[in-house]
Amino acid sequence: MSSLARAVDVLIEQYQRRLSPRKGYACAHRVAHGGDSCSGAVRDLVRRRGVVRAGVPTALRFLACYRAASLLMATDVRGVCCCGPLPIPFRF
């Protein structure tokens, strides 16, 4: 892994550890589709491909997350996860 990729990896790790738990909402892509959050997916891309080659897949992931957020906002269903204040829609 290049030094730039290591630096980006450390920045994403710090975001995941310090900022993400305090922001008050969850990744829309993960809520809608399951799997990794955007930060986890981008971190994996940077590790596997490097910073430059991860650029296009990262942009596509953020676009997919934007679409997932739009999809979730269009629903009337609201709820809170039993694990904490994560705004995860659910149906009864």
Summary of the structure (lengths in Angstrom):
residues: 92
radius of gyration: 14.7
end to end distance: 46.3
largest distance: 48.7
contacts: 221
relative contact order: 0.16
helix: 62%
strand: 0%
